Amino acid sequence: MEVSLILPAYNEAVRIEDTVNQASKALEKITSSFEIIIAEDGSSDGTDKIASRLAEKYSYVQHLHSDSRQGRGRALNRAFKSASGETLCYIDVDLSTDMSYLKELIESISVEGYDFATGSRMMPQSQVKRPIKRGIASQGFNFLVRTFLHSKLYDHQCGFKAFKREPLFNMLDKVKDTHWFWDTELFVLSQHHGYKVKEFSVVWRHGGPTKVNLRRDVMNMGKQIFRLRRDLKKEKRNNKKPREGLF
């Protein structure tokens, strides 16, 4: 079982090396075959130099560099298309989600047979420590996604996700967003097309300063919700019958 783990990285010089070390130790306990891809997205703090050094030092590390910022979704899309694993996943570099859950994340795909899997900060059993303001914003966003896009998931934005290769590649080019809404759109579309999705509770702690601009990015994600809603309605009007799913 080969696993490809993506680390989306924008200005992560302080912690990228420690994250790679922790991720490799966790992966060694799960599989004998893995790669770690640092999807470095136009960093200006030296993350690119550290990532290049790690790629030279470790045969299982690959560094994908961009001279200018592409956006989180575009960086992830590029990284997945360069990955070789049958089970693909990504985690946030700040390791907000407890790494003890990495085995469940990967085996949800490789053993249990799900097509998509995600950790969740919003399920009743989840244990979460985060600023109140960010918690309220996240709850509001997920409520809107569930209400207007009919998703069954509690949490769409947790940076702790895994995919089976073929289903993911079937969906990648259908996702229009290139930044923070990317994974929400991917998981809404995956449900719409009838793929098996697993959501499980995790222990999650706030990992420090976020790259999300609450006012600008949250408003943009709100616009994306209604853009995706229009796209799905248009698909129905065009009589494109999806596989058995939510719509």
BAFI-3210 file (N, C-alpha, C; in Angstrom, 3 decimals, decimal comma, padded with zeros to 6 digits):
// residues 247
n [1|2|3|4|5|6|7|8|9|10|11|12|13|14|15|16|17|18|19|20|21|22|23|24|25|26|27|28|29|30|31|32|33|34|35|36|37|38|39|40|41|42|43|44|45|46|47|48|49|50|51|52|53|54|55|56|57|58|59|60|61|62|63|64|65|66|67|68|69|70|71|72|73|74|75|76|77|78|79|80|81|82|83|84|85|86|87|88|89|90|91|92|93|94|95|96|97|98|99|100|101|102|103|104|105|106|107|108|109|110|111|112|113|114|115|116|117|118|119|120|121|122|123|124|125|126|127|128|129|130|131|132|133|134|135|136|137|138|139|140|141|142|143|144|145|146|147|148|149|150|151|152|153|154|155|156|157|158|159|160|161|162|163|164|165|166|167|168|169|170|171|172|173|174|175|176|177|178|179|180|181|182|183|184|185|186|187|188|189|190|191|192|193|194|195|196|197|198|199|200|201|202|203|204|205|206|207|208|209|210|211|212|213|214|215|216|217|218|219|220|221|222|223|224|225|226|227|228|229|230|231|232|233|234|235|236|237|238|239|240|241|242|243|244|245|246|247]
n.u [000,843|000,874|001,248|000,534|001,284|000,309|001,580|000,345|001,900|002,451|004,472|005,704|008,076|008,916|007,890|007,876|009,910|009,823|007,226|007,408|009,160|007,618|005,427|006,609|007,477|005,021|003,863|005,584|004,762|002,433|002,555|004,825|005,545|005,696|005,280|006,102|004,846|005,694|003,759|004,546|003,664|004,463|005,973|007,473|009,195|011,366|010,580|010,682|013,418|014,022|012,308|013,388|015,879|015,097|013,990|016,278|017,617|015,980|014,743|012,070|010,760|009,282|009,497|007,387|007,502|006,266|006,625|004,990|002,054|-000,401|-002,795|-004,551|-006,153|-005,414|-002,728|-002,892|-004,259|-002,364|-000,342|-001,546|-001,838|000,750|001,396|002,086|000,819|-001,750|-003,478|-004,259|-003,564|-003,995|-002,681|-002,855|-000,071|000,361|-000,383|-002,784|-004,821|-004,761|-002,082|-002,377|-004,604|-004,008|-003,641|-006,271|-007,392|-006,005|-006,480|-009,210|-009,575|-007,779|-008,289|-010,975|-012,387|-013,598|-014,199|-013,603|-012,397|-012,597|-011,401|-013,181|-014,156|-016,544|-018,340|-020,353|-018,686|-016,189|-013,211|-012,306|-010,232|-010,307|-010,239|-013,097|-014,330|-013,467|-014,541|-017,315|-017,571|-016,851|-018,840|-021,070|-020,460|-020,393|-023,027|-024,385|-023,428|-024,451|-027,172|-027,752|-026,391|-026,928|-025,252|-024,134|-022,190|-020,615|-018,420|-016,532|-014,097|-011,911|-008,478|-007,560|-007,597|-008,403|-008,117|-009,231|-007,433|-008,543|-011,338|-010,804|-009,339|-011,275|-012,835|-011,314|-010,952|-013,436|-013,792|-014,044|-013,168|-010,173|-008,963|-009,634|-012,170|-011,952|-011,737|-014,218|-015,952|-015,061|-015,819|-018,584|-019,327|-018,401|-020,198|-022,530|-022,076|-022,244|-020,191|-018,539|-018,291|-016,484|-016,762|-015,156|-014,798|-012,341|-009,505|-008,714|-006,698|-006,190|-003,778|-002,216|-001,415|-003,557|-003,784|-006,050|-008,050|-010,405|-012,557|-012,368|-011,863|-013,861|-016,185|-015,826|-015,959|-018,610|-019,827|-018,998|-020,440|-023,042|-022,501|-021,760|-024,144|-025,766|-024,449|-024,954|-027,720|-027,963|-026,782|-028,687|-030,837|-029,885|-030,324|-028,428|-027,839|-026,774|-024,752|-026,196|-026,931|-026,950|-028,629]
n.v [-001,197|001,979|005,223|008,604|011,599|014,869|018,059|021,082|024,159|027,408|029,964|028,596|028,267|028,061|025,678|023,583|021,592|020,113|019,146|017,462|015,542|014,475|013,517|011,560|009,690|008,855|007,742|005,605|003,733|002,881|002,141|000,604|001,878|005,031|008,507|011,944|014,965|018,240|020,851|023,679|026,973|029,578|030,826|033,340|033,378|031,717|029,087|027,606|027,069|025,448|023,307|022,355|021,489|019,409|017,673|016,921|015,593|013,462|010,600|010,083|012,479|015,053|018,142|020,625|023,588|026,935|030,015|032,206|032,868|030,437|029,749|027,800|025,602|025,220|024,605|022,184|020,622|020,459|019,083|016,591|015,569|015,008|012,997|009,566|007,582|005,140|005,568|008,720|011,655|014,658|016,888|019,574|021,740|022,742|020,737|020,571|018,703|015,832|013,620|010,950|010,074|009,615|007,023|005,959|007,684|007,054|004,265|004,256|004,572|002,666|000,219|000,059|000,821|003,212|006,017|008,686|010,478|012,213|014,038|015,402|018,359|019,001|017,056|015,432|013,925|014,999|016,613|019,776|022,651|025,985|029,479|031,397|033,129|032,157|029,609|030,099|031,286|029,093|027,218|028,567|028,669|025,913|025,229|026,658|025,333|022,763|023,370|024,738|023,302|020,739|018,895|016,086|016,180|017,215|018,872|020,615|021,800|020,872|020,305|017,585|015,070|012,302|010,210|007,882|006,960|006,784|007,693|010,309|011,479|011,412|013,492|015,821|017,749|018,789|020,568|023,952|026,041|027,584|028,048|028,483|027,306|025,020|022,289|021,984|022,192|019,966|017,840|018,165|017,749|015,129|013,700|014,290|012,874|010,314|008,956|007,047|008,396|009,033|010,423|011,292|011,763|013,847|014,764|018,056|020,939|024,441|025,674|027,976|031,172|031,784|031,348|032,217|034,924|036,243|038,034|038,678|036,126|034,436|035,696|035,389|032,594|032,267|033,341|031,422|029,198|029,750|030,025|027,362|026,120|027,131|025,971|023,239|023,153|023,894|021,705|019,749|020,744|020,368|017,760|015,885|012,971|012,179|009,706|007,542|009,461|012,439|014,131]
n.w [000,000|-001,095|000,149|-000,318|001,125|001,442|002,171|002,409|002,097|003,091|003,847|006,141|007,529|010,174|011,201|009,303|008,994|011,405|011,191|008,934|009,973|012,100|010,660|009,006|010,899|011,918|009,618|009,090|010,922|009,874|007,159|004,806|002,560|001,383|000,494|000,997|000,097|-000,222|-000,784|-001,648|-001,571|-003,016|-000,948|001,202|003,276|003,476|003,516|001,169|000,775|002,984|002,483|000,072|000,968|002,678|000,817|-000,557|001,444|002,295|000,721|000,454|000,425|-001,448|-003,106|-004,188|-005,772|-006,026|-007,647|-007,187|-005,193|-005,538|-004,420|-002,043|-002,886|-005,595|-005,274|-003,861|-005,729|-007,812|-006,436|-005,832|-008,387|-009,011|-007,346|-006,411|-004,980|-004,099|-002,075|-001,048|000,803|002,777|005,223|007,576|008,063|010,602|012,280|013,715|014,052|016,013|015,589|016,110|014,870|012,258|011,295|011,313|009,439|007,030|006,809|006,554|003,888|002,642|003,907|004,911|002,684|001,877|-000,326|000,071|002,916|006,037|008,835|011,643|013,283|014,316|015,060|017,596|019,329|019,008|020,182|020,829|020,842|020,421|019,374|020,333|018,474|015,974|016,102|016,050|013,507|011,897|012,531|011,536|008,792|008,093|008,664|006,665|004,392|004,769|004,721|002,244|000,292|000,826|002,080|003,979|005,840|008,918|009,191|006,923|006,454|007,868|008,002|007,279|005,540|003,339|000,384|-002,099|-004,941|-007,707|-007,512|-006,522|-008,649|-010,564|-009,777|-009,445|-011,572|-011,743|-009,737|-009,139|-007,480|-006,239|-003,845|-000,456|-000,390|-001,754|-000,741|000,474|-001,722|-003,185|-001,481|-001,301|-003,980|-004,260|-002,676|-004,061|-006,388|-005,509|-004,138|-001,558|001,583|004,489|007,708|010,663|014,197|015,810|017,879|018,270|018,168|018,323|016,132|016,200|014,582|011,803|008,209|007,088|006,218|008,117|007,513|004,690|003,389|004,443|003,575|000,829|000,661|001,335|-000,936|-002,737|-001,929|-002,854|-005,554|-006,179|-005,575|-007,634|-009,804|-009,367|-009,601|-012,260|-013,459|-012,910|-014,380|-016,914|-017,221|-016,414|-015,034|-011,902|-010,187|-007,701|-004,946|-003,058|-004,459]
ca.u [000,000|001,644|000,509|001,083|000,799|000,578|001,648|000,231|002,744|002,654|005,176|005,719|009,482|009,115|007,472|007,784|010,825|009,284|006,042|007,872|009,704|006,510|004,615|007,326|007,445|003,664|003,641|006,377|003,992|001,214|002,865|006,250|005,737|005,020|005,982|005,594|004,990|005,510|003,179|004,968|002,857|004,929|006,379|008,454|009,910|012,406|010,019|011,141|014,796|013,971|011,663|014,356|016,891|014,478|013,844|017,606|018,041|015,143|014,274|010,611|010,224|009,279|009,162|006,797|007,625|005,629|007,242|003,971|001,015|-001,453|-004,023|-004,445|-006,769|-004,607|-001,498|-003,246|-004,584|-001,090|000,387|-002,191|-001,576|002,135|001,565|002,097|000,133|-003,136|-004,167|-003,700|-004,126|-003,286|-002,886|-002,334|001,291|000,377|-000,736|-003,881|-005,461|-003,836|-001,544|-002,787|-005,729|-003,563|-003,883|-007,690|-007,629|-005,491|-007,141|-010,584|-009,501|-007,048|-008,818|-012,435|-012,931|-014,241|-013,585|-013,150|-012,481|-012,194|-011,571|-014,236|-014,121|-017,916|-019,176|-020,548|-017,594|-014,937|-012,652|-011,730|-009,851|-010,073|-010,831|-014,554|-014,700|-013,259|-015,495|-018,629|-017,496|-016,823|-020,171|-021,963|-020,132|-020,835|-024,492|-024,796|-023,125|-025,436|-028,511|-027,927|-025,790|-027,445|-024,188|-024,390|-021,033|-020,640|-017,258|-015,995|-012,840|-010,827|-007,353|-007,147|-008,454|-007,785|-008,859|-008,830|-006,878|-009,413|-012,430|-010,304|-008,989|-012,531|-013,491|-010,429|-011,155|-014,789|-013,748|-013,698|-012,494|-008,725|-008,381|-010,107|-013,419|-011,632|-012,075|-015,667|-016,543|-014,721|-016,592|-019,986|-019,446|-018,209|-021,477|-023,466|-021,797|-022,497|-019,030|-018,626|-017,538|-016,451|-016,400|-014,963|-014,419|-010,924|-009,045|-008,163|-006,356|-005,804|-002,348|-001,529|-001,937|-004,111|-003,605|-007,376|-008,513|-011,782|-013,537|-012,296|-011,968|-015,157|-017,173|-015,641|-016,475|-020,065|-020,182|-018,761|-021,565|-024,164|-022,045|-021,857|-025,579|-026,236|-023,866|-025,645|-029,060|-027,790|-026,529|-029,966|-031,650|-029,340|-030,675|-027,291|-028,214|-025,617|-024,870|-027,045|-026,291|-027,805|-029,497]
ca.v [000,000|003,219|006,389|009,927|012,590|016,224|019,126|022,405|025,018|028,807|030,630|027,657|028,000|027,758|024,334|022,576|020,475|019,293|018,456|016,364|014,499|013,818|012,794|010,365|008,720|008,300|006,921|004,379|002,789|002,534|001,525|000,546|002,602|006,323|009,716|013,193|016,024|019,584|021,724|024,994|027,858|030,954|031,340|034,429|033,350|030,701|027,732|026,915|026,586|024,327|022,191|021,811|020,755|018,164|016,788|016,391|014,750|012,266|010,113|010,036|013,846|015,766|019,559|021,319|025,024|027,918|031,326|033,106|032,108|029,932|029,465|026,480|024,567|024,958|023,940|020,801|019,963|020,177|018,066|015,286|015,080|014,540|011,918|008,210|006,641|004,747|006,305|010,063|012,423|015,881|017,369|020,917|021,738|023,049|019,507|020,856|017,417|014,914|012,674|009,582|009,743|009,417|005,621|005,815|008,414|006,288|002,964|004,469|004,382|001,469|-000,995|000,084|000,930|004,489|006,773|009,944|010,464|013,476|014,267|016,380|019,107|019,410|015,948|015,498|013,294|015,709|017,414|020,909|023,873|027,022|030,760|031,427|033,813|031,248|028,516|030,576|031,447|027,764|026,635|029,241|028,238|024,532|025,245|027,104|024,272|021,697|023,858|025,121|022,320|019,434|017,978|015,366|016,314|018,244|019,748|020,519|022,523|020,290|019,978|016,223|014,378|011,241|009,891|006,799|007,636|006,910|008,630|011,677|011,978|011,614|014,702|016,984|018,781|019,339|021,586|025,244|026,929|027,363|028,488|027,871|026,559|023,867|020,981|021,943|021,884|018,587|016,885|018,282|017,079|013,687|013,172|014,445|011,822|009,006|008,290|006,717|009,384|008,796|011,526|010,763|012,778|013,913|015,734|019,151|022,130|025,581|025,558|029,263|032,104|031,156|032,064|032,637|036,259|035,943|038,856|038,526|034,742|033,860|036,258|034,753|031,228|032,388|033,503|030,151|028,309|030,034|029,682|025,908|025,793|027,405|024,959|021,963|023,298|023,892|020,317|019,042|021,218|019,782|016,331|015,015|012,159|011,723|008,427|007,620|010,297|013,325|014,971]
ca.w [000,000|-001,121|000,638|-000,609|002,078|000,971|003,171|001,789|002,925|002,730|004,942|007,262|007,821|011,596|011,617|008,246|009,219|012,488|010,681|008,080|010,854|012,802|009,675|008,558|011,992|011,977|008,429|009,212|011,745|009,151|005,866|004,468|001,303|001,423|000,082|001,556|-000,896|000,315|-001,804|-001,151|-002,412|-003,127|000,366|001,195|004,564|003,456|003,508|-000,040|000,978|003,929|001,789|-000,888|001,742|003,149|-000,342|-000,841|002,557|002,421|-000,581|000,433|000,414|-002,727|-002,928|-005,326|-005,507|-006,899|-007,455|-006,645|-004,522|-006,420|-003,686|-001,401|-003,703|-006,784|-004,826|-003,551|-006,995|-008,471|-005,675|-006,004|-009,744|-009,085|-006,365|-006,977|-004,110|-004,318|-001,013|-001,010|001,905|003,140|006,584|007,792|008,572|012,037|013,007|014,645|014,330|016,681|014,614|016,432|013,991|010,879|010,927|010,966|008,200|005,896|006,701|006,086|002,437|002,215|004,531|004,999|001,335|001,553|-001,408|000,661|004,381|006,642|010,258|011,910|014,543|014,622|015,514|019,052|020,073|018,757|021,272|020,104|021,547|019,431|019,746|020,192|017,238|014,846|016,233|015,599|012,050|011,295|012,693|010,604|007,442|007,887|008,643|005,338|003,428|004,973|004,376|000,843|-000,607|001,245|002,492|005,221|006,721|009,959|009,068|005,570|006,327|008,654|007,146|007,641|004,584|002,542|-000,832|-002,983|-006,114|-008,878|-007,268|-006,422|-009,967|-011,289|-009,300|-009,327|-012,583|-011,597|-008,685|-009,736|-006,549|-006,180|-002,570|000,787|-000,582|-002,604|-000,167|000,656|-003,025|-003,520|-000,692|-001,706|-005,275|-004,089|-002,199|-005,175|-007,366|-004,929|-003,560|-000,131|002,351|005,935|008,583|012,013|015,180|016,148|018,868|017,464|018,934|017,501|015,907|016,100|013,578|010,608|006,951|006,655|006,571|008,476|006,808|003,238|002,918|004,808|002,654|-000,466|000,747|001,279|-002,351|-003,411|-001,602|-003,749|-006,902|-006,329|-005,604|-008,994|-010,689|-009,180|-010,189|-013,711|-013,842|-012,879|-015,503|-018,138|-017,192|-016,160|-013,885|-011,119|-009,498|-006,518|-003,931|-002,301|-005,284]
c.u [000,874|000,746|001,255|000,453|001,257|000,586|001,537|000,930|002,884|003,230|005,144|007,155|009,711|008,833|007,517|008,701|010,313|008,065|006,429|008,402|008,596|005,660|005,301|007,329|006,073|003,410|004,397|005,652|002,762|001,513|004,365|006,569|004,972|005,914|005,323|005,883|004,699|005,031|003,374|004,487|003,341|005,357|007,460|009,322|011,012|011,905|010,541|012,536|014,825|013,381|012,622|015,428|016,340|014,330|015,187|018,045|017,288|014,580|012,756|009,965|010,364|008,848|008,621|006,759|006,824|006,251|006,277|002,840|-000,107|-002,806|-003,978|-005,000|-005,947|-003,315|-001,764|-003,530|-003,307|-000,337|-000,223|-001,885|-000,133|002,391|001,459|001,279|-001,274|-004,042|-003,479|-004,347|-003,394|-003,636|-002,306|-000,968|001,348|-000,005|-001,804|-004,636|-004,425|-003,393|-001,877|-003,935|-005,291|-003,813|-005,341|-007,992|-007,217|-006,235|-008,628|-010,654|-008,937|-007,619|-010,354|-013,120|-013,698|-013,487|-012,956|-013,289|-012,003|-012,353|-012,587|-014,064|-015,517|-018,819|-019,280|-019,382|-016,256|-014,514|-011,832|-011,414|-009,501|-010,678|-012,327|-014,981|-014,558|-014,220|-016,871|-018,651|-017,559|-018,187|-021,157|-021,732|-020,657|-022,350|-024,999|-024,552|-024,138|-026,819|-028,695|-027,347|-026,133|-026,357|-024,573|-023,255|-021,248|-019,561|-016,609|-014,572|-011,680|-009,701|-006,747|-007,999|-007,675|-008,713|-008,339|-008,488|-007,898|-010,599|-011,966|-010,023|-010,213|-013,155|-012,633|-010,758|-012,570|-014,829|-013,243|-012,915|-011,012|-008,125|-009,055|-011,372|-013,182|-012,088|-013,563|-016,341|-016,279|-015,600|-018,095|-020,201|-019,291|-019,488|-022,509|-023,312|-021,816|-021,304|-019,218|-017,706|-017,629|-016,025|-016,264|-014,435|-012,933|-010,712|-008,295|-007,863|-005,877|-004,283|-001,608|-002,134|-002,400|-003,821|-004,942|-007,645|-010,010|-012,792|-013,545|-012,566|-013,307|-016,250|-017,063|-016,180|-018,000|-020,539|-020,028|-019,869|-022,689|-023,780|-022,182|-023,303|-026,147|-025,716|-024,608|-027,062|-028,988|-027,561|-027,826|-030,842|-031,179|-029,546|-029,463|-027,592|-026,986|-025,823|-025,694|-026,323|-027,311|-028,837|-030,323]
c.v [001,241|004,394|007,650|010,917|013,969|017,182|020,467|023,435|026,417|029,523|029,799|027,311|027,549|026,295|023,256|021,380|019,545|018,515|017,284|015,221|013,741|012,986|011,507|009,285|008,056|007,362|005,605|003,311|002,260|001,748|001,537|001,350|003,920|007,411|010,912|014,293|017,368|020,470|023,164|026,070|029,310|031,587|032,421|034,430|032,294|029,275|026,937|026,334|025,390|023,103|021,546|020,994|019,419|017,162|016,176|015,372|013,427|011,857|010,118|011,421|014,451|017,208|020,128|022,805|025,833|029,276|032,355|032,272|031,731|029,881|028,031|025,361|024,212|024,233|022,473|020,008|019,551|019,050|016,682|014,710|014,610|013,351|010,551|007,210|006,287|005,354|007,651|010,841|013,745|016,266|018,778|020,852|022,020|021,861|019,769|019,589|016,464|013,817|011,221|009,124|009,476|007,988|005,412|006,515|007,586|004,975|003,074|004,232|003,006|000,167|-001,036|000,305|002,201|005,163|008,067|009,836|011,804|013,436|015,375|017,020|019,378|018,280|015,982|014,937|014,022|016,525|018,544|022,057|024,917|028,326|030,790|032,037|032,904|030,071|028,894|030,716|030,084|027,084|027,246|028,789|026,829|024,405|025,651|026,027|023,142|022,125|024,059|024,113|020,889|018,416|017,309|015,502|017,410|019,302|019,544|021,052|021,946|019,842|018,623|015,272|013,332|010,819|008,608|007,427|007,851|007,845|010,083|012,253|012,153|012,967|015,961|018,097|019,357|020,476|022,902|026,143|026,572|027,722|027,761|027,037|025,248|022,548|020,871|021,550|020,435|017,597|016,993|017,536|015,569|013,025|013,200|013,323|010,424|008,285|008,071|007,630|009,050|010,078|010,975|011,867|012,696|014,823|016,813|020,329|023,212|025,620|026,869|030,120|031,379|031,995|032,574|034,055|036,146|036,742|038,580|037,102|034,110|034,408|035,617|033,322|031,223|032,534|032,189|029,134|028,509|029,829|028,186|025,471|026,031|026,356|023,636|022,010|023,270|022,475|019,520|019,445|020,629|018,275|015,416|014,236|011,699|010,310|008,636|008,398|011,193|014,040|014,139]
c.w [000,000|-000,746|000,236|000,349|001,627|002,156|002,446|002,668|002,334|003,950|006,227|007,673|009,259|011,908|010,543|008,505|010,312|012,016|009,796|008,941|011,577|011,842|009,235|009,639|012,101|010,806|008,500|010,025|011,007|007,877|005,622|003,214|001,341|000,842|000,748|000,542|-000,232|-000,828|-001,352|-002,107|-002,352|-001,818|000,223|002,452|004,623|003,517|002,320|000,133|001,924|003,253|000,791|-000,177|002,235|002,007|-000,743|000,206|002,602|001,061|-000,685|000,422|-000,975|-002,457|-004,226|-005,007|-006,505|-006,607|-006,876|-006,069|-005,493|-005,739|-003,200|-002,275|-004,921|-006,410|-004,505|-004,823|-007,722|-007,772|-005,861|-007,386|-009,925|-008,165|-007,026|-006,171|-004,557|-003,252|-000,881|000,123|002,054|004,560|006,685|008,465|010,068|012,912|014,071|015,023|014,907|015,708|014,924|015,538|012,553|010,411|010,535|009,650|006,990|005,713|006,378|004,583|002,095|002,753|004,495|003,659|001,030|000,408|-000,903|002,177|004,922|008,155|010,464|013,274|015,076|015,093|017,037|019,863|019,899|019,972|020,652|021,047|020,494|019,912|019,448|018,859|016,029|014,890|015,723|014,074|011,356|011,390|011,703|009,177|007,172|007,889|007,256|004,285|003,550|004,480|002,878|-000,148|-000,225|001,557|003,807|006,228|007,759|009,705|007,701|005,453|007,144|007,727|007,458|006,810|003,788|001,414|-001,464|-004,332|-007,245|-008,626|-007,175|-007,799|-010,863|-010,957|-009,398|-010,318|-012,566|-010,576|-009,280|-008,782|-006,459|-004,829|-001,405|000,634|-001,324|-001,996|000,144|-000,650|-003,419|-002,773|-000,962|-003,027|-005,147|-003,576|-003,320|-006,197|-006,759|-004,353|-002,060|000,664|003,832|006,654|009,996|012,934|015,495|017,353|018,103|018,369|017,992|017,373|015,782|015,013|012,320|009,376|006,416|007,142|006,829|007,664|005,313|002,780|003,269|003,904|001,279|-000,454|000,741|-000,157|-003,106|-003,125|-002,604|-005,213|-007,146|-006,366|-007,008|-009,972|-010,589|-009,763|-011,718|-014,214|-013,881|-014,061|-016,828|-018,207|-017,117|-014,896|-013,150|-010,610|-008,233|-005,412|-003,257|-003,141|-006,248]
res [m|e|v|s|l|i|l|p|a|y|n|e|a|v|r|i|e|d|t|v|n|q|a|s|k|a|l|e|k|i|t|s|s|f|e|i|i|i|a|e|d|g|s|s|d|g|t|d|k|i|a|s|r|l|a|e|k|y|s|y|v|q|h|l|h|s|d|s|r|q|g|r|g|r|a|l|n|r|a|f|k|s|a|s|g|e|t|l|c|y|i|d|v|d|l|s|t|d|m|s|y|l|k|e|l|i|e|s|i|s|v|e|g|y|d|f|a|t|g|s|r|m|m|p|q|s|q|v|k|r|p|i|k|r|g|i|a|s|q|g|f|n|f|l|v|r|t|f|l|h|s|k|l|y|d|h|q|c|g|f|k|a|f|k|r|e|p|l|f|n|m|l|d|k|v|k|d|t|h|w|f|w|d|t|e|l|f|v|l|s|q|h|h|g|y|k|v|k|e|f|s|v|v|w|r|h|g|g|p|t|k|v|n|l|r|r|d|v|m|n|m|g|k|q|i|f|r|l|r|r|d|l|k|k|e|k|r|n|n|k|k|p|r|e|g|l|f]
***
